[in-house]
Amino acid sequence: MTALMQFSDTEIQLLQLLSSGLSCRDIAGRMGLTEGTTRVYLHHLYRKGHFHGRASAAAWFQKQSGRANESARAKGCEQAHRTDVSFGEIAMRSGLQSALGAMNIFLGPHSRAWEVAARLRGTEGAESDEGLRKTSRTLWDALLAGNWQVAKQASDDGTIAALLVQSPVDYAVGCAMLALGGYTFAAEGALQAYEGRKGKAMRLLKRSEIEFLVWLRDHERRRAADPESQIPRFLGVFASNQVFRQLAVACAFHLNARWGTRDEAVRHANDLWREAILIRQQLQDFGDDVLAGSLSPLRAAAAANAPVQATELARV
């Protein structure tokens, strides 16, 4: 049986609420989640702990809690059992990238959804795609970690400028990182390069997306002039662009953490975590469960109806 210490803070919270006899709906309300997301959490909790269901999990937790008598362990459990612990709180302590861990593969440009769609289209392994994906994931990982120097280097060697035509959303990630890192001159140059293009290239990014990047470029000046200024509500505008919305949420997390508006930073981190959970569930519905090592159903589905499913996954 799994040891108590091997469960995450969120899983400990779930176990505690289960042992209190709360319904799935009540647990969702306590944790600030949707009922559907809570059911996904519980499913993975049962599988991780080899529990037969909620009664089994609750009984095991109560038994384990009764054994926690040593002072050091009791202190650790007291922290783990706090009902206000959330993914966002963990992200504030350990950083967004570290907190996400393996779940990061479901977020950002060229994520797992892109990889699965490429397999269904039969384009997996194309050299040009693999090179772009490597660059894309390097930038995304650095964004989550707050490693802005990666974008500065990519700007200096021309990588970000090249991404405008290859992959506009990756270009946007690079520009956002330059702005957040204080490389205002480089960010200005990247945006001017975009604004100087004509015709088709000008339609690669929407006006709202460019407005977001311009706002990021100028955020330090705006904040200095008005310390109470807030992040504009771009997230609703990006409702139909899942990846760009994830970019905006990650940027909002970093800015609020920097400004000391902790509650807002926690909220944005929780939003990103929920999105990763939902995307993983969508991929599982297609037969892909990469974290559990299950790919064979996906290959069978690809052989049966690849064009349709590839189109659907491209929207994830």
C-alpha positions, 0 to 999 in steps of 0.5 A, spaced: 500 500 500 502 506 498 505 510 504 502 517 506 508 521 504 508 519 497 501 523 496 501 530 494 498 536 498 492 536 493 491 528 494 492 529 501 486 534 501 482 529 497 483 524 502 481 528 508 475 531 505 473 524 503 474 521 510 469 527 512 464 523 508 463 529 503 460 528 496 464 529 490 460 536 489 462 538 496 469 536 495 469 540 488 466 546 492 471 546 498 477 545 493 474 551 488 474 545 482 468 543 477 465 537 479 468 533 473 475 535 474 474 533 481 472 526 479 478 526 474 482 527 481 479 522 485 480 517 479 487 518 479 487 518 487 484 511 487 489 508 482 495 511 485 493 508 492 490 502 489 484 503 492 477 500 490 473 506 491 471 512 496 470 508 502 477 504 501 480 510 500 477 514 506 478 508 511 486 507 509 487 515 510 484 515 517 488 509 519 494 512 516 493 518 520 492 515 527 499 512 526 502 519 525 505 519 532 512 522 531 513 529 532 516 530 525 511 526 521 506 530 525 508 536 523 509 534 516 502 532 516 499 538 519 501 542 513 499 537 508 492 536 511 491 544 511 484 545 507 487 551 503 493 548 500 492 548 492 496 547 486 497 555 486 500 555 493 505 549 491 507 553 485 508 559 489 513 555 493 516 551 488 515 555 481 510 554 476 514 549 472 516 544 478 509 544 480 506 542 474 511 536 473 509 531 468 503 535 467 506 540 463 506 536 457 499 537 456 500 545 456 503 550 451 505 550 443 507 543 440 504 539 446 502 532 447 495 534 443 500 536 437 504 530 437 498 525 437 495 529 432 501 529 428 501 521 429 494 521 426 495 525 420 501 521 419 506 526 419 510 524 426 517 524 425 518 530 420 525 533 421 522 540 420 517 539 425 521 535 430 526 541 430 520 546 431 517 542 436 524 542 440 525 550 440 518 550 442 518 546 448 525 549 450 521 556 450 515 554 453 519 550 459 523 557 460 517 561 460 514 557 466 521 557 469 521 564 469 528 563 465 528 569 461 535 569 458 533 563 454 529 568 450 534 573 449 539 568 446 533 566 441 532 573 440 540 574 439 541 568 434 534 570 430 530 564 432 524 568 435 524 572 428 524 566 424 518 563 428 513 568 426 512 565 419 514 558 422 509 558 428 506 565 430 504 562 437 511 560 439 513 567 436 508 570 441 511 566 447 518 569 445 516 576 445 512 575 452 518 572 455 523 578 452 518 583 455 517 579 462 525 579 462 525 586 462 529 586 455 525 591 452 529 593 446 529 586 444 521 585 445 520 592 441 525 589 435 521 583 435 514 587 435 517 592 430 519 586 425 512 583 425 509 590 424 513 591 418 510 585 415 505 586 409 499 582 406 499 575 409 504 575 414 500 581 418 494 576 419 499 571 422 497 574 429 490 577 431 490 584 433 488 582 440 494 577 441 498 583 438 495 588 443 497 583 449 504 583 447 504 590 446 501 591 453 507 586 456 512 590 453 510 596 456 508 593 463 513 596 467 512 603 465 505 602 466 506 599 473 511 605 475 506 610 473 500 607 476 502 602 482 495 599 482 494 598 475 492 591 473 493 586 468 487 587 462 482 582 462 485 578 455 483 571 458 476 572 456 478 574 449 483 568 448 477 563 449 477 560 442 485 560 442 487 555 447 494 555 447 494 563 447 490 563 453 495 558 456 500 563 455 496 569 457 495 565 464 502 563 465 504 571 464 499 573 469 502 568 474 509 571 473 507 578 474 502 577 480 507 573 483 512 579 482 507 584 484 506 581 490 498 580 489 499 572 491 491 571 491 491 572 483 498 569 482 495 562 486 488 563 482 492 563 475 496 557 477 490 553 479 487 555 472 493 552 468 493 546 472 485 545 471 487 546 464 492 541 464 487 536 467 482 537 462 486 536 456 489 530 459 482 527 460 481 529 452 487 525 450 485 519 454 478 519 451 482 519 444 485 513 447 492 516 449 494 516 456 502 517 455 503 518 463 500 511 464 504 508 458 498 506 454 498 508 446 495 502 443 488 504 443 490 510 439 494 507 434 488 502 433 483 509 432 488 512 428 488 506 423 480 506 423 479 514 423 485 518 422 483 524 418 477 525 423 480 524 429 486 528 427 482 534 426 479 534 432 485 533 436 488 539 433 483 543 436 485 541 443 
